[in-house]
Amino acid sequence: METKQEHYESMMQAIARYAPSADLEVIQRAYAYADEKHKNQLRKSGEPYIIHPLAVAEIVAEIGLDTDAIVAALLHDCTKKLDMAQQLALCERYGIMLDELEQKLGNARRHTQMRADLDRLRVLVTEIRCCNSGSFTPDPRINHDTQEMLTILQRLDTQEDADGL
């Protein structure tokens, strides 16, 4: 089990590598706030709850999103027990808009799904290439794999249009 500190350091390394222009002071303040709010909370695994927002923030940084998105990832569970006025005050404190925060997290989820789809496509293409090269006898699953590839490509194409990529 990784420690809270190890997760924090991993997030900061991801920020340095993939989001170097992020405002570290704002991110550290958001982390301190989230850490305080989740101080006595544990996950079912027994790990400190703050590890979850740290992991989400690391993913957000890895896909190159900005300070606002990283802050949103750190704070996303802090807002659940707040009324709307408190949520708005929290967002104002960090200079982000609540709807913008939710949109950026939604984009991060879509990008994470796209990455998983691309990884699966690589496996499917490799299987089909092996089959076509005669490296192994064609498997009846090849038709299923081809259909799965087309489905993933269609989903990626739809997401690309929606995201304006």
N, C-alpha and C positions, 0 to 999 in steps of 0.2 A: 504494500500500500504506500503510495507516494504521500508525502507530507504537504500541508498547506503551503509551506515555503517553497517546496519543489515545484508545485503547480504555479505559484506566483512567478517564480524565476523563469519557468517555461513560457508563461504568457509574455513576460517582458522580453524574452529572447525573440519570440515570434513578432512582437511589435517592432523591435529593433531591425529585424530582418525584412519584414513584409510591409510595415507601415512606419517607416523611419521619420516621417513628418508629423506623426501623432504627438499631441501635447502630453508629455509624460506627467507633468504636474497635475493636470486635470484627471488623468487616468489614475494616478496614485491617490488623489483625494476621493475619487469614486470607489476605488478598492477599499480604502479605509472605512468609508461610510458603509459599504456592503458588508465588510468583515464585522463591523460593529453590529449591524442589524441581524446578522446570522450567527452571532457570537456563541450562543448555546445550542444551536441547531445541529443535529446530526442526520446524515443520510441513513437509509436502511442498512447500508454496509458498515456503519459505525464511523465513517469518515466525516470530518467537518463539512457542513453543508456548503460553505464558501467555495469548496472545490468545484462544484457544478458551475457557478457563474465564472470562475476563473477559466474553466475548460471552454465554455461558450465564448468568452472574450478572446481566448487563444485562437479558436477557429475563425472568429471574425477578423482578427489581425492577419491570419494566414491567407485569407482571401483578399487582403489589401484594403479593407474598409477603413474609414477614418476614425478620428478621436470620438466623435459622437456615437458611432456604432459600437466601439469598444466600451465606452461608458455605458451605453444602453445594455450591452451584454452583462456587464458587471452589476447593473442595478435592476435588471428585469424582474427578479423575484422580490426585490425590496418594495416594489410598488403595489403588490397584490393586496396588502392589508391597508393601503392608504385610500382615503376618499379622493375625489377628483381634484379638489383644491390642494391637497397635500401632494398629489402626483404632479400637478402643474408647478407647484413651488419647488419640488425636487428637480424637475426638468429645467426650470428657470435658473436654479442654482448652478447647473452645469451648462447652461446656454443651449439647451436642445429642446425641440418641440416634441411633445408626446407622440403625435401621429407620425412624425419623422422617425422617431425612435422605433416605433412598431414596424414601420415600413422597412427600415434598415435591417431589423432582425428577421423580417420575412424574407428579404433578399438574401440574407446569409443562409437561411434554411434552404432556399431554392438552389443557391450555389453549392451547398453541401450535397444536395440530392443530385445535382448535375455532375459533381465530381464522382459520386458513387456510380452513376449511370455510365460515365466515361470509362471508369475502371472495369465495369462489367462488359462494356463493348470491346475493350482490349482483349479480354479473355475469350469472348465469342469469336472475334476476328482470328485470333490465334488458333482456336479449335477448327475453324473453317479452313484456314490456310493449311493446317496439318492434314486435314481430310483431303483437300484438293491436291496436295503435293504427293499423296499416297503414303504419307508417314504412318497412317493407321487406316484401318478399314472404316468406311463411312458408317456412322452410327445413325439409327433412325431418329435420334434426337436432333440431328442437324437441321431438319425442317423446323423444329421447335425453336432452336437457337437462332435461326435466320429470322423467324417471326418475332422473337424477343428483341433482336437487334433493330428491326424495323420499328417496333413499338417504342423502344428507347430513343431512336433517332427522331421519331415524330414528336415525342415528349420534349426532347431537347430543342427541336425546331420551334415548338410552341413557346417554350420558356424564353428562347432567344428573342422571338418577336415581342413577347410581353415585357422583357427587360430592356429592349432596345439595344441589345448587344451587337 
